[in-house]
Amino acid sequence: MFTPDMTPRMIGAKYPEERFPFEILLILGSDQGIELGDLEDYKHAAYSGYSRHFVASSIGGDPIEGEYIIYDVGDYVFIGMGSLVRVTGDNDWIPEGKFAFDLIVESVQFPP
């Protein structure tokens, strides 16, 4: 269930699969609100789709920050999601978390 303080913007616009990362945030206990950033174009090798930044809260009220990417791979859809829970109050998503997430996602390869 969405509450008024959650601000989903265009969930599932191009990819109905976008509900998957959003549901993960709900499962993590983000009942304090979820804010989704604007869709950003994303390109990896020959594949293109989009990425989206998000900010939410954990069950304990700790801030969660991260990003997910979605793009087509032939008849399939690739979804990658990374986040950090900031229990110390420090913003470690940028640069450390985002840097690690980008390295992992960029290492993904698909057979021809």
N, C-alpha and C positions, 0 to 999 in steps of 0.2 A: 504494500500500500504506500502511495506517495503522500507525504504530508506537505503542507504549503511551503515549508522552508526548504524543501528539496527543489532544485531547479534543473530538471532534465531538459535539455534543449535538443530537439530533433533526434531523439533516440530511434534508431532503426531507419533513418532516412534512406540511405542507399543500401545499408546492410542490416537486415533484421537481426543478424547475429550480434549487433551492438548491445542488445539487451543482456548478453552474457556477462561482460565485464561490469555492467551496472548492477546486475543481480549479485555478483560477487561482493560488491561494495555493501549491498544490503545485508548479505550473509555475514560480513565482517562486523555488522552491528552499527552501521552508519545511520542510526536513527536520529542523529543530531543534525542531519542535513548533508546533502551532496551537491556540490557545485561543479558543473562540467564546463570546461573551457570551450572555445570555438573549435570547429573542425579545422584541422591544418592538413594540407596536402602532404603525403608521405610517399617516398620512393625508395625501393630497395632492389638493387640489380634491375631486372626487367619488369619488376612488379610495382604497381602503384595503388594507393588507397588513401587512407587518412589516419591521422593521429589525433588524440584528444587528451588534454591535461585535465586532471580532476583534483579536487580537495574535498575531504570528508572528515568524519570523526569516528573513532573506534568506540566499542561498547563502554570503555573506561573514560571516554571523552578526549582521548589523545588524538591530535591531528594526524590525518593520513593524507599523503600527497603522492601523486604519481601520474602515470600516463598509460594509455593503451593505444595500440595500432591495429588496424584491420586492412587487409588487402586480399585480392583474389589471387589464387594460385591454381590456374586451370579451372577445374570444376569445383574446387574447394575454396574455403575462406580461411586465411591465416589470421589468428588473433594473438597478439602478444600484450602482456600487461605487467607492469612493474610498479611497485609502490613502497613507501616507507612509512612506518608509524613513528611519530616523533615524540617518544616518551620523555626525552630530555628537554624538549622545547626548542632544540636547535633545528634549523631547516637543513636537513642533510639530503633532500631530494636533489636540489641544485647546489653544487655541481656533482657530488659523489654518486647519488642514486641514479640520476639521469645518465651520467657517464657510463656506469656499469650496465644499465638497461640497454643503452645504445650499442655497447660492445656485444652483449649477448644477442640482441636482435640482428645485428649486422653479421654475426657469425652463422646464422641459419642459412642452410643451403637446401635446395630442392633438386631431386633428380630430374633430368630432362624428360 
